[in-house]
Every structure is written in C-alpha cells, then in structure tokens.
Amino acid sequence: MADDVANDSRNPFPGQLFNRPGGPDNYAGLTVDYSGRSVTAETFLAVLTANASAVAGKGSGKVVASGPNDRVFVFYSDHGSPGVLGMPSGPFLFADQLHAAIRAKRVAGGFREMVLYIEACESGSMFEGLLEKYISVLGVTASNGFESSWGTYCPSWPPTPPTPGPHPPKPSPDMDLGTCLGDLFAVSWMEDADSEDLTAETLRQQFELVRARTSDNNTYHMGSHVMHYGQMSMQNEKVGDYEGAMNNGAAARAAASAVERVDGGAGDSGAAAAAAALTRVQQRDADLAHLRHMAANAVDVPTRAGAATALQAE
C-alpha cells in the first residue's frame, strides 16, 4: 500500500484510517509489508509469483509462497485505465503481465484455485478476452472495460460545516470527513464479508449482492457494472475459503444497532439519516470532491486560496 493517508497532515484523525462513517480504525494493529516507493508493478508480480529474490531488501520480503493445494485470494485497489492498473510508484501493471504471472504460477503448481477482486476504473479490461476458463481462476472487477468505478461515503454538497471544538477520538457516524472513505465495489464486498456467515455464503451470492449495490440497484445512475471472468463454476464455493472462514457475521450483526452501513448497506435508521448526505462520485472525481470540500470549509483566506488553486489545477 502507498501508506500515505493515516499520517498525512490533512487527516483530522492522525494515525487512523476509516472506510465507513463511524467505523473502526483500520490502521490499528496493521502490518504493512510494502509501502511507498517499494510498491511497484515489479514488486506486485514478484510477491504474487513467490519470487523472493526480486523483493530482497524491499519491505518485509514476504511473498505468496502457496502450493498446489492452496486457494489464493488477491485484492487490488488503485487507479486504472483500459488494459492497465496504476501503482503507487513506477510504471503501470499491464493486463498481459498480470495474465502471464497468473498462468506461470498455475503451471508451477502455485495454487489450486485463485480469486482476484480488482477495484479500478475500466478494470474489466484486465481480464476480458485474456483470462482462460480452465486454469481455476475467477476474476471479479469493479467495472467493465469502458467505465469509471465509483467512490463512496464521499463529502456531501453543499458541505457539512465543521463541528466546533476539538475532534472526538474517532469520527461519529454523522461526521463528514471531507473525502471519500472508500471505493464502492471494495466497500460493498468488505461490508458483505463483515456481515455474512462466510462459511455458508457462496462466491456467487456475494457477487450478486455486491453487483446490486455497486450498480445502484441495477440502475447504474451512480454505479458501475461489476463483472466476472474465468472459471464460473468456482462461484459455487464458499466465500470463507478465500476471504477467511473465521467470520460468521456475528460481530457485525451485534453492532448493527449502533452503526449503520449507509449507502445501500443495512443497519439502524438513526445513523442512516445522519449519514444520508454522504454520496457517491465517479472515482476520477474523488479528488475534486475532496478539494471542493476543503475550499468551502476553509477557516482562513490562505487555506481557501490554496484549496482553490489545487482545485483549479486538478
């Protein structure tokens, strides 16, 4: 990960990361194996294919050293464009490079089955016409090959005025943090994984739930086409085989009375009403939403001018 958010000077909750209103701090206890300039396409492919020598001296040096009986789950989130995925540093990751790495790992007996979730604009282009149906790989993407993906839990407009006084130790469900807290596809599958019994839910069931939410209930008014590629028979398998079989959803259901999964999720109505102003934006407009919020809520002229300049440059 780029690891450039938690301790950014603009983060109103230094050292913390949140991907939903009122949610837990996702940075607490997190171990980052690769960050900053070490996160490149070359590093990603080396980690995926268990090429330990290629990452020697970079980060933790850990790789996916899986074998022929292992199931592998890969989640990627960053910017994308037709046939490419962005990285925090260095050149793009190209679709043919990803496909070649997956195929080489399969031939080498590096996995039994693999599931990849890709969150990026035009992410369907990474698999369409490339991913074979016989190498035990299922690819799921946030969008097709021709459209933007979407950010969610984004700043309201007109913006919510900042609350006077010191910040609480963590944001409340109704607090507008002035930036998109997550990507719609990513938030959708993660919140589903938090709330469902993953020992019972199938990949197909999760796909259908995530597709409905990400497509704005099949209207696509503020959403994208979640796609799947590769070996479709794998969708009958349990989500827990890939995303973790320890989660039966009990903790999320117990907390549902206190915190609402807004933007199409499930939970209590009070928090939903408080967060109703939060919205979705196309992923390429996420920076604009943040800068517009900064300019509108600036407390002094220099801050407002700086935000306005950045907004014009964007």
PEUR-V805262 format. One record per pair of residues at least 24 apart in sequence whose C-alpha atoms are under 6 Angstrom apart, sorted by the first residue. I is the first residue (numbers start at 1). J is the second residue. D is the distance in whole Angstrom. If there is no record, write none. Layout:
# PEUR-V805262
I & J & D
I & J & D
This chain:
# PEUR-V805262
1 & 35 & 5
2 & 35 & 5
2 & 36 & 5
2 & 88 & 6
3 & 35 & 6
19 & 181 & 5
19 & 182 & 5
21 & 173 & 4
22 & 171 & 6
22 & 172 & 5
22 & 173 & 4
33 & 59 & 5
33 & 60 & 5
34 & 59 & 5
37 & 89 & 5
39 & 88 & 6
40 & 87 & 6
40 & 89 & 5
40 & 90 & 6
41 & 93 & 5
49 & 105 & 6
66 & 110 & 5
66 & 111 & 6
67 & 109 & 6
67 & 110 & 5
67 & 111 & 5
68 & 109 & 5
68 & 110 & 5
68 & 111 & 5
68 & 112 & 5
69 & 112 & 5
70 & 111 & 5
70 & 112 & 5
71 & 111 & 6
71 & 112 & 6
71 & 113 & 5
71 & 114 & 6
72 & 114 & 5
73 & 114 & 6
73 & 115 & 5
73 & 116 & 6
73 & 242 & 5
74 & 116 & 5
75 & 116 & 6
75 & 117 & 5
75 & 118 & 6
76 & 118 & 5
76 & 119 & 6
77 & 119 & 5
78 & 120 & 6
79 & 120 & 5
80 & 120 & 5
80 & 121 & 5
81 & 121 & 6
81 & 122 & 5
82 & 122 & 5
82 & 125 & 6
83 & 125 & 5
83 & 126 & 5
95 & 126 & 5
113 & 137 & 6
115 & 139 & 6
117 & 141 & 6
121 & 148 & 4
121 & 149 & 5
122 & 146 & 5
122 & 147 & 5
122 & 148 & 6
131 & 230 & 6
132 & 230 & 6
133 & 230 & 4
133 & 231 & 4
136 & 231 & 6
137 & 230 & 6
137 & 231 & 6
138 & 229 & 6
138 & 230 & 5
138 & 231 & 5
139 & 228 & 6
139 & 229 & 5
140 & 227 & 6
140 & 228 & 4
141 & 226 & 6
141 & 227 & 5
142 & 185 & 5
142 & 226 & 5
143 & 224 & 5
143 & 225 & 5
143 & 226 & 5
144 & 225 & 6
149 & 224 & 6
149 & 283 & 6
150 & 183 & 6
150 & 184 & 6
150 & 281 & 6
150 & 282 & 4
150 & 283 & 5
151 & 182 & 6
151 & 183 & 4
151 & 184 & 5
151 & 280 & 6
151 & 281 & 5
151 & 283 & 5
152 & 180 & 6
152 & 182 & 6
152 & 183 & 6
152 & 184 & 5
152 & 280 & 4
153 & 180 & 5
153 & 181 & 5
153 & 278 & 5
153 & 279 & 6
154 & 179 & 5
154 & 180 & 4
154 & 278 & 5
154 & 279 & 5
154 & 280 & 6
155 & 179 & 6
155 & 278 & 6
156 & 277 & 5
156 & 278 & 5
174 & 274 & 5
174 & 275 & 5
178 & 290 & 6
178 & 293 & 6
179 & 290 & 5
185 & 214 & 6
194 & 249 & 6
194 & 252 & 6
195 & 249 & 4
195 & 252 & 5
196 & 249 & 5
197 & 248 & 4
197 & 249 & 5
198 & 239 & 5
198 & 240 & 4
198 & 245 & 6
198 & 248 & 6
199 & 240 & 5
199 & 245 & 6
201 & 238 & 6
201 & 239 & 6
202 & 236 & 6
202 & 237 & 5
202 & 238 & 4
202 & 239 & 5
203 & 235 & 5
203 & 238 & 6
203 & 239 & 5
204 & 235 & 5
